[in-house]
Amino acid sequence: MTFFTVKDLPGKDMLPGVVRRAVYLEHVMMTFFDFAPGSVVPEHSHPHEQITYVVQGAMEFHLGEQTQVLRAGSGVLCPPGVPHGARVLDEPTVALDGWYPLREDYK
């Protein structure tokens, strides 16, 4: 695949109210998330670097000891191994994540 449209990528129900789509090459990966209002990504950590960018909507994002509401146009840098999670606020939310290394479990 060289060109794509996000809505045409296969979606995976990741958690209640959370749908994930992914594109990747050998060394880079992006995931696109659709979140229903009120959905929750429980606190977790992983060995990957993660950059999250909110395209639409809003979520309360917890990273380590910090909490901030992310709205369209804002994001967060998640270093490897740092616990983080999110709670989507009262509107549908769309976010994209960049990963290094690739999340093999997201392919």
Summary of the structure (lengths in Angstrom):
residues: 107
radius of gyration: 13.1
end to end distance: 13.7
largest distance: 39.8
contacts: 289
relative contact order: 0.28
helix: 6%
strand: 56%
